[in-house]
Amino acid sequence: MAVPKYKTSKARSRSRRSANMKLKAPGLIECTTCGNMVLPHHVCPKCGHYRGKQVLELQDMA
């Protein structure tokens, strides 16, 4: 069985782990109706459209 000859430093082990713990930015797409950036396969919170159809009736804030 292989045994390490020297102790692995904290910096070396943590930098190796940190390479696999990176956060990714969400992939956003542009809404076809209003141009707002939304997550794919989600209803646009600004206009209420999904795949070119009105699915939510949003009330005006005024």
C-alpha positions in Angstrom: 0.0 0.0 0.0 1.3 3.5 -0.9 2.0 5.8 2.0 3.0 9.4 1.7 6.6 10.1 2.5 6.0 13.7 3.7 3.1 15.5 5.2 0.9 17.4 2.7 0.7 21.0 3.6 -2.6 22.8 4.2 -2.0 25.1 1.2 -1.3 22.2 -1.2 -4.3 20.2 -0.1 -6.7 23.2 0.0 -5.6 24.5 -3.4 -6.3 21.0 -4.8 -9.7 20.9 -3.3 -10.6 24.5 -4.3 -10.2 23.7 -8.0 -13.2 21.4 -7.7 -15.4 23.8 -5.6 -15.7 26.7 -8.1 -19.1 28.2 -8.5 -20.4 28.6 -12.1 -22.3 31.6 -13.3 -25.9 30.7 -14.3 -26.5 30.4 -18.1 -29.0 33.2 -18.9 -30.9 33.6 -22.1 -32.7 36.6 -23.4 -36.5 36.7 -23.2 -37.9 36.7 -26.8 -40.7 39.2 -25.8 -39.1 41.8 -23.6 -35.4 41.1 -23.8 -35.0 40.5 -20.1 -32.3 38.0 -19.1 -33.9 34.9 -17.6 -32.9 31.3 -16.7 -33.7 28.8 -19.4 -37.0 26.9 -19.1 -38.4 29.5 -16.7 -41.2 32.1 -17.1 -40.0 35.6 -17.5 -40.7 37.5 -14.2 -40.9 40.9 -16.1 -43.5 40.1 -18.7 -44.9 36.7 -17.8 -44.1 35.0 -21.2 -42.8 31.5 -21.7 -41.8 30.3 -25.2 -43.6 33.2 -26.8 -46.9 32.7 -25.0 -48.5 34.7 -22.1 -48.7 32.3 -19.1 -48.8 34.7 -16.2 -51.0 37.7 -15.8 -48.8 40.3 -14.1 -50.3 43.3 -12.4 -48.9 46.8 -13.0 -47.0 48.3 -10.1 -48.5 51.7 -10.7 
